[in-house]
């Protein structure tokens, strides 16, 4: 991985830490040395976050499709699975932060 890719990854991890700290009020920091040591990007209580940033990934089309079907109080979620892999849940960070803080919208 090149220097710019590492810098971009670290920048994105800091951005996620800042959003969590601002929205939930918890002090969250990146796991330094995680690339070298094989660890995760961010630990948040019992959650282990791996932060990825790519130019284009198909899940945005899926979350847009789920969003279009939502009423104002509903939260779009994508459940996906690759062959021979476990299911994954994908949702917007803003919605996840509300869920983590216990602030889900009322119906």
MMTF fields as JSON, N, C-alpha, C and O atoms, coordinates in Angstrom:
{
  "mmtfVersion": "1.0.0",
  "mmtfProducer": "UNKNOWN",
  "numBonds": 427,
  "numAtoms": 428,
  "numGroups": 107,
  "numChains": 1,
  "numModels": 1,
  "chainsPerModel": [1],
  "groupsPerChain": [107],
  "chainIdList": ["A"],
  "bondAtomList": [4, 2, 8, 6, 12, 10, 16, 14, 20, 18, 24, 22, 28, 26, 32, 30, 36, 34, 40, 38, 44, 42, 48, 46, 52, 50, 56, 54, 60, 58, 64, 62, 68, 66, 72, 70, 76, 74, 80, 78, 84, 82, 88, 86, 92, 90, 96, 94, 100, 98, 104, 102, 108, 106, 112, 110, 116, 114, 120, 118, 124, 122, 128, 126, 132, 130, 136, 134, 140, 138, 144, 142, 148, 146, 152, 150, 156, 154, 160, 158, 164, 162, 168, 166, 172, 170, 176, 174, 180, 178, 184, 182, 188, 186, 192, 190, 196, 194, 200, 198, 204, 202, 208, 206, 212, 210, 216, 214, 220, 218, 224, 222, 228, 226, 232, 230, 236, 234, 240, 238, 244, 242, 248, 246, 252, 250, 256, 254, 260, 258, 264, 262, 268, 266, 272, 270, 276, 274, 280, 278, 284, 282, 288, 286, 292, 290, 296, 294, 300, 298, 304, 302, 308, 306, 312, 310, 316, 314, 320, 318, 324, 322, 328, 326, 332, 330, 336, 334, 340, 338, 344, 342, 348, 346, 352, 350, 356, 354, 360, 358, 364, 362, 368, 366, 372, 370, 376, 374, 380, 378, 384, 382, 388, 386, 392, 390, 396, 394, 400, 398, 404, 402, 408, 406, 412, 410, 416, 414, 420, 418, 424, 422],
  "bondOrderList": [1, 1, 1, 1, 1, 1, 1, 1, 1, 1, 1, 1, 1, 1, 1, 1, 1, 1, 1, 1, 1, 1, 1, 1, 1, 1, 1, 1, 1, 1, 1, 1, 1, 1, 1, 1, 1, 1, 1, 1, 1, 1, 1, 1, 1, 1, 1, 1, 1, 1, 1, 1, 1, 1, 1, 1, 1, 1, 1, 1, 1, 1, 1, 1, 1, 1, 1, 1, 1, 1, 1, 1, 1, 1, 1, 1, 1, 1, 1, 1, 1, 1, 1, 1, 1, 1, 1, 1, 1, 1, 1, 1, 1, 1, 1, 1, 1, 1, 1, 1, 1, 1, 1, 1, 1, 1],
  "groupList": [{"groupName": "UNK", "atomNameList": ["N", "CA", "C", "O"], "elementList": ["N", "C", "C", "O"], "formalChargeList": [0, 0, 0, 0], "bondAtomList": [1, 0, 2, 1, 3, 2], "bondOrderList": [1, 1, 2], "singleLetterCode": "X", "chemCompType": "L-PEPTIDE LINKING"}],
  "groupTypeList": [0, 0, 0, 0, 0, 0, 0, 0, 0, 0, 0, 0, 0, 0, 0, 0, 0, 0, 0, 0, 0, 0, 0, 0, 0, 0, 0, 0, 0, 0, 0, 0, 0, 0, 0, 0, 0, 0, 0, 0, 0, 0, 0, 0, 0, 0, 0, 0, 0, 0, 0, 0, 0, 0, 0, 0, 0, 0, 0, 0, 0, 0, 0, 0, 0, 0, 0, 0, 0, 0, 0, 0, 0, 0, 0, 0, 0, 0, 0, 0, 0, 0, 0, 0, 0, 0, 0, 0, 0, 0, 0, 0, 0, 0, 0, 0, 0, 0, 0, 0, 0, 0, 0, 0, 0, 0, 0],
  "groupIdList": [1, 2, 3, 4, 5, 6, 7, 8, 9, 10, 11, 12, 13, 14, 15, 16, 17, 18, 19, 20, 21, 22, 23, 24, 25, 26, 27, 28, 29, 30, 31, 32, 33, 34, 35, 36, 37, 38, 39, 40, 41, 42, 43, 44, 45, 46, 47, 48, 49, 50, 51, 52, 53, 54, 55, 56, 57, 58, 59, 60, 61, 62, 63, 64, 65, 66, 67, 68, 69, 70, 71, 72, 73, 74, 75, 76, 77, 78, 79, 80, 81, 82, 83, 84, 85, 86, 87, 88, 89, 90, 91, 92, 93, 94, 95, 96, 97, 98, 99, 100, 101, 102, 103, 104, 105, 106, 107],
  "secStructList": [7, 7, 2, 2, 2, 2, 2, 2, 2, 2, 2, 2, 2, 2, 2, 2, 2, 2, 2, 2, 2, 2, 2, 2, 7, 7, 7, 7, 7, 5, 7, 6, 6, 2, 2, 2, 2, 6, 7, 7, 1, 3, 3, 3, 6, 6, 3, 3, 3, 7, 7, 7, 7, 7, 1, 7, 7, 6, 2, 2, 2, 2, 2, 2, 2, 2, 2, 2, 6, 7, 7, 6, 6, 7, 7, 7, 3, 3, 3, 3, 7, 7, 6, 6, 1, 7, 7, 3, 3, 3, 3, 7, 2, 2, 2, 2, 2, 2, 2, 2, 2, 6, 7, 7, 7, 7, 7],
  "xCoordList": [0.843, 0.0, 0.891, 1.855, 0.561, 1.351, 1.09, 0.13, 1.967, 1.87, 0.539, -0.1, 0.109, -1.15, -2.339, -3.264, -2.326, -3.412, -3.461, -4.54, -2.293, -2.241, -2.762, -3.519, -2.347, -2.801, -4.314, -4.989, -4.831, -6.278, -7.03, -8.082, -6.506, -7.133, -7.136, -8.153, -6.007, -5.917, -6.858, -7.496, -6.946, -7.849, -9.304, -10.062, -9.684, -11.05, -11.323, -12.409, -10.358, -10.521, -10.703, -11.543, -9.92, -10.067, -11.44, -12.049, -11.925, -13.244, -14.347, -15.271, -14.251, -15.232, -15.132, -16.157, -13.915, -13.723, -14.354, -15.022, -14.139, -14.691, -16.219, -16.855, -16.802, -18.268, -18.833, -19.835, -18.195, -18.664, -18.522, -19.443, -17.373, -17.134, -18.131, -18.65, -18.398, -19.307, -20.755, -21.466, -21.199, -22.606, -22.962, -24.069, -22.041, -22.33, -21.703, -22.186, -20.633, -19.976, -18.924, -18.451, -18.554, -17.518, -16.193, -16.153, -15.12, -13.796, -13.372, -13.212, -13.194, -12.852, -11.581, -11.463, -10.638, -9.386, -9.072, -9.524, -8.294, -7.847, -6.918, -6.231, -6.908, -5.959, -4.666, -4.569, -3.693, -2.435, -1.648, -1.634, -1.001, -0.218, -1.05, -0.528, -2.354, -3.229, -2.882, -3.049, -2.404, -2.042, -0.859, -0.824, 0.095, 1.286, 0.954, 1.447, 0.102, -0.184, -1.375, -1.645, -2.092, -3.234, -4.474, -5.341, -4.582, -5.732, -6.821, -6.811, -7.769, -8.871, -8.527, -7.498, -9.393, -9.175, -9.632, -8.933, -10.816, -11.405, -12.103, -12.808, -11.907, -12.661, -13.63, -13.251, -14.883, -15.928, -16.782, -17.725, -16.44, -17.13, -16.908, -15.77, -17.993, -17.875, -17.841, -17.753, -17.91, -17.859, -16.422, -15.643, -16.083, -14.775, -15.022, -15.614, -14.57, -14.853, -13.662, -12.536, -13.926, -12.955, -13.453, -14.536, -12.695, -13.127, -12.516, -11.306, -13.351, -12.89, -13.348, -14.443, -12.509, -12.878, -12.37, -11.173, -13.281, -12.938, -13.579, -14.526, -13.073, -13.615, -15.074, -15.91, -15.381, -16.756, -16.996, -16.194, -18.096, -18.518, -20.025, -20.744, -20.494, -21.894, -22.885, -24.071, -22.451, -23.411, -24.159, -25.26, -23.593, -24.308, -25.584, -26.603, -25.534, -26.747, -27.783, -28.975, -27.328, -28.243, -28.861, -30.064, -28.063, -28.588, -29.519, -30.497, -29.226, -30.139, -31.487, -32.535, -31.456, -32.686, -33.493, -34.71, -32.813, -33.499, -34.033, -35.135, -33.269, -33.689, -34.95, -35.835, -35.03, -36.18, -37.469, -38.56, -37.34, -38.516, -38.894, -39.886, -38.124, -38.33, -39.319, -39.359, -40.117, -40.902, -39.938, -38.83, -40.325, -39.419, -38.852, -37.727, -39.584, -39.135, -38.37, -37.888, -38.244, -37.588, -36.113, -35.698, -35.334, -33.887, -33.524, -33.83, -32.875, -32.483, -31.312, -30.357, -31.403, -30.367, -30.189, -31.17, -28.961, -28.659, -28.078, -27.148, -28.612, -28.076, -27.537, -28.276, -26.258, -25.658, -24.722, -24.276, -24.448, -23.557, -22.888, -23.547, -21.616, -20.888, -20.949, -21.223, -20.701, -20.697, -19.74, -18.596, -20.215, -19.421, -18.921, -17.916, -19.597, -19.253, -20.487, -21.601, -20.288, -21.411, -22.15, -21.622, -23.371, -24.133, -23.526, -22.995, -23.604, -23.158, -24.331, -25.231, -24.313, -25.324, -24.641, -23.609, -25.219, -24.657, -25.724, -26.87, -25.338, -26.252, -25.458, -24.232, -26.169, -25.506, -24.925, -25.521, -23.768, -23.116, -24.036, -24.129, -24.711, -25.607, -26.696, -27.011, -27.269, -28.292, -27.687, -28.292, -26.495, -25.84, -25.512, -25.671, -25.05, -24.731, -25.978, -25.905, -27.115, -28.373, -28.723, -29.145, -28.548, -28.842, -27.915, -28.361, -26.634, -25.661, -25.938, -25.682, -26.451, -26.753, -28.157, -28.535, -28.936, -30.277, -31.283, -32.266, -31.065, -31.938, -32.623, -32.688, -33.131, -33.834, -35.119, -35.759, -35.494, -36.714, -37.968, -38.039, -38.937, -40.22, -41.068, -40.954, -41.901, -42.779, -43.948, -44.794],
  "yCoordList": [-1.169, 0.0, 1.237, 1.319, 2.198, 3.408, 4.397, 4.263, 5.388, 6.394, 7.135, 7.317, 7.561, 8.299, 7.448, 7.96, 6.164, 5.266, 5.151, 5.165, 5.038, 4.978, 6.268, 6.244, 7.402, 8.702, 8.85, 9.334, 8.431, 8.512, 7.612, 7.996, 6.429, 5.525, 6.111, 6.063, 6.666, 7.279, 8.474, 8.672, 9.265, 10.419, 9.98, 10.608, 8.921, 8.403, 7.845, 8.047, 7.15, 6.629, 7.773, 7.69, 8.836, 10.008, 10.643, 11.078, 10.699, 11.271, 10.473, 11.058, 9.147, 8.298, 8.479, 8.576, 8.527, 8.763, 10.081, 10.159, 11.11, 12.433, 12.402, 12.983, 11.726, 11.639, 10.913, 11.342, 9.819, 9.061, 9.904, 9.972, 10.542, 11.371, 12.521, 12.831, 13.153, 14.3, 13.891, 14.56, 12.808, 12.418, 11.649, 11.794, 10.836, 9.997, 10.567, 10.321, 11.325, 11.917, 11.024, 11.309, 9.957, 9.055, 9.449, 9.834, 9.359, 9.612, 8.355, 7.288, 8.492, 7.352, 7.694, 8.776, 6.767, 6.982, 5.782, 4.664, 6.048, 4.987, 4.036, 4.431, 2.806, 1.821, 1.996, 1.524, 2.657, 2.894, 1.594, 0.781, 1.411, 0.203, -0.974, -2.078, -0.757, -1.871, -2.505, -3.714, -1.726, -2.306, -3.26, -4.329, -2.863, -3.682, -4.898, -5.997, -4.689, -5.747, -6.621, -7.611, -6.27, -7.066, -6.848, -7.721, -5.702, -5.408, -4.689, -4.647, -4.122, -3.392, -1.905, -1.47, -1.135, 0.305, 1.061, 1.952, 0.7, 1.409, 0.397, -0.488, 0.528, -0.259, 0.68, 1.758, 0.263, 1.077, 0.155, -0.473, 0.083, -0.866, -2.263, -2.687, -2.979, -4.34, -4.388, -5.467, -3.215, -3.16, -3.02, -2.251, -3.763, -3.697, -3.19, -3.888, -1.978, -1.348, -1.436, -1.095, -1.891, -1.886, -0.83, -0.979, 0.223, 1.346, 1.204, 1.021, 1.288, 1.165, 2.369, 2.888, 2.807, 3.896, 3.528, 3.326, 3.444, 3.074, 4.068, 4.765, 4.13, 5.047, 4.711, 5.612, 3.464, 3.065, 1.642, 0.745, 1.445, 0.101, -0.003, 0.984, -1.171, -1.359, -1.182, -0.986, -1.243, -1.167, 0.161, 0.231, 1.218, 2.493, 2.375, 2.974, 1.618, 1.377, 0.638, 0.936, -0.315, -1.102, -0.243, -0.335, 0.585, 1.43, 2.494, 2.872, 2.984, 3.922, 3.264, 3.885, 2.016, 1.275, 1.087, 1.273, 0.72, 0.545, 1.887, 1.942, 2.968, 4.3, 4.754, 5.362, 4.455, 4.868, 4.207, 4.738, 3.052, 2.323, 2.71, 2.207, 3.594, 3.949, 5.091, 6.044, 4.96, 6.09, 6.968, 6.524, 8.206, 9.113, 8.547, 8.885, 7.714, 7.173, 5.866, 5.329, 5.342, 4.051, 4.221, 5.266, 3.194, 3.211, 2.157, 0.979, 2.571, 1.593, 0.731, 1.231, -0.545, -1.505, -2.463, -2.9, -2.786, -3.768, -4.998, -4.883, -6.162, -7.434, -8.147, -8.362, -8.519, -9.143, -10.278, -10.353, -11.139, -12.265, -12.697, -12.846, -12.891, -13.475, -14.998, -15.512, -15.703, -17.167, -17.661, -17.214, -18.574, -19.231, -18.254, -18.529, -17.135, -16.151, -15.873, -16.236, -15.229, -14.904, -13.665, -12.902, -13.483, -12.292, -11.058, -11.132, -9.933, -8.645, -7.681, -7.774, -6.769, -5.723, -4.401, -4.08, -3.637, -2.352, -1.29, -1.446, -0.215, 0.899, 2.191, 2.175, 3.319, 4.618, 4.87, 4.479, 5.519, 5.812, 6.624, 6.338, 7.623, 8.476, 7.64, 7.873, 6.674, 5.801, 4.894, 4.672, 4.37, 3.489, 4.244, 3.706, 5.5, 6.311, 6.542, 6.479, 6.807, 6.963, 5.677, 5.706, 4.548, 3.249, 2.993, 2.555, 3.264, 3.026, 3.91, 3.513, 5.083, 6.025, 5.807, 6.455, 4.9, 4.622, 5.666, 5.896, 6.295, 7.365, 7.008, 7.836, 5.792, 5.411, 6.226, 6.533, 6.577, 7.382, 6.598, 5.377, 7.33, 6.727, 6.584, 7.37, 5.588, 5.343, 6.272, 6.201],
  "zCoordList": [0.0, 0.0, 0.0, 0.762, -0.862, -0.983, 0.149, 0.907, 0.24, 1.302, 1.245, 2.282, 0.075, -0.06, 0.376, 1.007, 0.049, 0.467, 1.987, 2.58, 2.616, 4.086, 4.703, 5.674, 4.125, 4.63, 4.488, 5.396, 3.348, 3.109, 4.084, 4.596, 4.341, 5.302, 6.7, 7.393, 7.122, 8.455, 8.562, 9.596, 7.503, 7.483, 7.652, 8.391, 6.98, 7.076, 8.469, 9.011, 9.049, 10.41, 11.407, 12.302, 11.254, 12.129, 11.961, 12.939, 10.743, 10.459, 11.165, 11.73, 11.132, 11.808, 13.322, 13.997, 13.864, 15.304, 15.726, 16.757, 14.926, 15.23, 15.229, 16.108, 14.246, 14.172, 15.39, 15.961, 15.786, 16.955, 18.216, 19.03, 18.374, 19.56, 19.636, 20.709, 18.492, 18.447, 18.689, 19.438, 18.07, 18.13, 19.401, 19.92, 19.903, 21.069, 22.328, 23.433, 22.168, 23.324, 23.953, 25.053, 23.279, 23.776, 23.143, 21.974, 23.896, 23.335, 22.586, 23.179, 21.294, 20.44, 19.675, 19.099, 19.675, 18.963, 18.077, 18.323, 17.052, 16.158, 16.905, 17.847, 16.48, 16.999, 16.205, 15.072, 16.775, 16.063, 15.951, 16.876, 14.819, 14.587, 14.142, 13.987, 13.932, 13.586, 12.251, 12.088, 11.293, 10.002, 10.161, 9.552, 10.979, 11.221, 12.068, 11.816, 13.086, 14.053, 13.683, 14.362, 12.616, 12.188, 13.035, 13.087, 13.7, 14.541, 13.768, 12.537, 14.518, 13.907, 13.83, 14.348, 13.184, 13.052, 14.3, 14.781, 14.825, 15.969, 16.872, 16.389, 18.172, 19.16, 19.845, 20.303, 19.912, 20.512, 21.378, 20.895, 22.66, 23.529, 22.999, 22.799, 22.773, 22.249, 20.727, 20.141, 20.078, 18.62, 18.146, 18.709, 17.115, 16.475, 15.062, 14.239, 14.786, 13.501, 12.567, 12.931, 11.379, 10.292, 9.318, 8.752, 9.113, 8.287, 6.902, 6.766, 5.878, 4.488, 3.692, 3.906, 2.779, 1.871, 0.485, 0.281, -0.444, -1.82, -2.769, -2.405, -3.957, -4.955, -5.268, -5.336, -5.454, -5.77, -5.284, -5.542, -4.584, -4.182, -4.382, -4.228, -4.718, -5.107, -3.963, -4.224, -2.715, -1.616, -1.602, -1.055, -2.19, -2.248, -3.077, -2.734, -4.149, -4.943, -4.1, -4.171, -3.313, -2.487, -1.385, -1.138, -0.724, 0.351, -0.231, 0.413, -1.447, -2.111, -2.393, -2.216, -2.83, -3.102, -1.816, -1.811, -0.728, 0.556, 1.059, 1.604, 0.885, 1.322, 0.597, 1.199, -0.699, -1.493, -1.006, -1.214, -0.361, 0.128, 1.555, 2.082, 2.191, 3.603, 3.786, 3.008, 4.844, 5.342, 6.14, 6.444, 6.492, 7.207, 8.518, 8.884, 9.216, 10.5, 10.35, 11.347, 9.15, 8.931, 8.592, 8.09, 8.869, 8.662, 7.616, 7.794, 6.527, 5.513, 5.991, 6.585, 5.726, 6.089, 4.921, 4.318, 4.604, 3.569, 4.251, 5.05, 3.946, 4.42, 3.188, 2.227, 3.203, 2.032, 2.45, 3.595, 1.509, 1.783, 0.49, -0.539, 0.541, -0.582, -0.442, 0.643, -1.513, -1.463, -0.385, -0.301, 0.425, 1.473, 2.545, 3.202, 2.728, 3.756, 4.604, 4.226, 5.748, 6.62, 6.107, 5.298, 6.589, 6.232, 6.881, 7.99, 6.199, 6.717, 6.723, 5.888, 7.659, 7.737, 7.438, 8.027, 6.524, 6.128, 6.351, 5.928, 7.016, 7.199, 7.24, 7.343, 7.157, 7.179, 8.574, 9.578, 8.631, 9.906, 10.815, 12.009, 10.271, 11.062, 11.744, 12.911, 11.028, 11.616, 12.683, 13.732, 12.412, 13.38, 14.659, 15.755, 14.529, 15.7, 16.561, 17.788, 15.924, 16.669, 17.398, 18.554, 16.722, 17.324, 18.509, 19.57, 18.326, 19.388, 20.601, 21.738, 20.359, 21.441, 22.006, 22.982, 21.402, 21.872, 21.447, 22.151, 20.325, 19.835, 18.523, 17.614, 18.414, 17.197, 17.078, 18.084, 15.849, 15.672, 16.082, 15.934, 16.593, 16.949, 15.694, 14.754, 15.7, 14.569, 14.571, 13.68]
}
